[in-house]
Amino acid sequence: MGLTCQSCGKALLNEQLNIKVGGNEKFIVALAGNPNVGKSTVFNALTGLKQHTGNWPGKTVTNARGSYTYKNRKFTLVDLPGTYSLLANSVEEQVARDFICFGKPNATIVVTDATCLERNLNLVLQVMELTDNIILCVNLMDEAKRKGISVNIQALQEILGVPVVGTTARNGKGLNQLMDKVYNIALGLEKTSPKKPVYNEAIEKEVEHLIPKLKNILDDKLDPRWVALKLLEGDQTILDSINQFLYKNTHKEVVCFYGS
Amino acid sequence: MDPNKVLSPYEVLVSLKDEISKKDHVKFRDDMVSSIYAQAEEISKKVIKKNNTKKYDWDRKLDNILTSKFTGYPIMFLLLSLVFWITVTGANLPSSLLADFLFGIEARLSALFINLNAPAWLHGVLVLGMYRTLAWVVSVMLPPMAIFFPCFTLLEDLGYLPRIAFNLDKLFKKAGTHGKQSLTMSMGFGCNAAGIIACRIIDSPRERLIAILTNNFVPCNGRFPTLIAISTIFIGGTVASKYHSITATLFVCILVLFGIFMTLIVSWGLSKTLLKGIPSSFTLELPPYRRPQVGKILYRSLIDRTIFVLTRAVAVAAPAGLITWILANVFIKDQSILSYIAEFLQPLGHLIGMDGFILMAFILGLPANEIVLPILIMSYMSKGAMLELDSLKAMGDLLVKNGWTWLTALNVMLFSLLHFPCATTLWTIRKECGSLKWTLFAAIMPTLIAISTCFIITQTVKLLGLI
């Protein structure tokens, strides 16, 4: 085998992460979200795979996988463990972060709970820092309505600069629209312009200082701004993951996690 | 360091990170987190409108009752009792109907074998061995499972299970382990192997191992039918018939509490000796109560759980019935192999208030706890007269005929609650902790506890002259 696309770069990465099984027809969609927002219900509703849904934090530890077809395209949905953040405080958070970061999903759906959106938005903002291909799914709209809470989906979409869909996954409401958005994002038919979180002057100054130094070594594979922020945080786990996935190509551990 | 040496990209990253002092890292991180929170708050203010907050109170009030210091435990106990009571009373009728039906087929099968002039041993192996054990497992296990699982899943769907974890959290902290252990135990009620896989939610390896090693003390669904049947015959049977099921239920509840008590004691012991350490903290969020989806509950509990467990039990029961029949019917001199083994185990059995046949049934039941009782019945029947097992009453008669007393029943239930985990569970433990040493420990430790518990009870009862 010569030095072709098959033996280097993204193709290799995908193969190592053991995700792109079929031909080019398959798109990978990551499903992230806080615990207890009905993430597994969304997963089941989309894939029809009857996997057990528990309703306590930390239940989904290994990620389930299922696929669905929409407009003749096949989408593989990877159900990431439920997390409150991507700060890599726990195994679950690290798994979720590494998958969005290095698994290179074609789109990432972040499922949130309409009844406590504020708490859920932390994760949304963190995922937005990591990837542009994000769709926000505001789930449990029926419960919010019951509690007298209304979410302005349109306004949210404008503020964040990414597609936002309101759903009630348990009775299938809004799922078609969600699949439509995923289709558009994954195929590149719709471009997002996420308004990424801005930090105070001291942090922004440091970030600016770091970005040029990072551009060379990251080789367009990761967002330099995000890596700069992680360096400022002093997050050693992301350095280890970068070393493992970008430079060493030893993916055993992740294959363990993602391989079926 | 050689200034000309080319640093690898990773080393560049590490050096960039190390340029910043530790103190700054902490400050930057704090600033970033609070900035994200502030932005999330700002955004949500713009897009969320709240009309009234009246309905919120309803959730909170319920939580205050369900997780209160005073009412939390009694409610837990009552709900647990209610589930068992529904199972015990509800299972009787379908159980005997199923038994009538399946043993009716057995009679037809026997007739068929006689008509075909089949040799007696073939009839014995296939019909009396395999089919009968299978029919027993199905008729005794299926109804309680079909009732228990949906009830339990209903509690799960309503959002009650996390409240149990919340209530028990303090106790587990005191035992030096993690509050999440109560969740893995809840899973263990369904199946210990599933409970052990659920232990992955515990981050600390020390606490995870404790949770894995003690999960067995929660009776799984393979053992519930045994506990329920014996409790109904021997404990419920001691009172007026009106109170049969209530008494039997209460007793099963007490057994479950005893199992939880053992879990706490053993966890405490392990965390003070072999697995020392400080319990790590965790925040348990109480999820909102949700309206349960009846269709999904039925599907999940009947198809995913009941049929799954039943298939496994049947797959193990059929060959086990066959082997037991052979052991019971192959004679050396004038005694069956089974009797030889039972005779060998008899002294130990007597010491702990049971007999050799019971011990052998537990050992042969290693593949799955579901078949302990069927094996025992098989071996008792092969020893003595054949008996139509169409009801719990007939089973009670058989057991009494073989010398059972309430003490035997109590010991069998305790042994079933505490003894070594089934093969599937052991296999799961081996896979989850990757150590043969701990797997062996997981088998031996509970067995020793079971033997000593039964020993102490039997000797005390005998000493006091209660029997």
Interface residues (C-beta under 8 A of the other chain):
Chain A: P35 N36 K50 H52 G54 N55 W56 P57 G58 K59 V61 T62 L87 S90 V91 T115 L117 E118 R119 L121 N122 V124 L125 Q126 E143 R146 K147 G148 I149 S150 V151 N152 I153 A155 L156 I159 L160 R170 P197 V198 Y199 N200 A202 I203 E206 L210 K213 L214 I217 L218 V227 L229 L231 L232 E233 G234 Q236 L239 I242 N243 L246 Y247
Chain B: S8 P9 Y10 V12 L13 V14 L16 K17 I20 K22 D24 H25 V26 F28 R29 D31 M32 V33 S35 I36 Y37 Q39 A40 E41 I43 S44 K46 V47 I48 K49 K50 N51 N52 T53 K54 K55 Y56 E156 D157 G159 L161 P162 A165 K180 L183 A198 R200 I201 D203 L284 E285 P287 P288 R290 Q293 Y299 R300 I303 D304
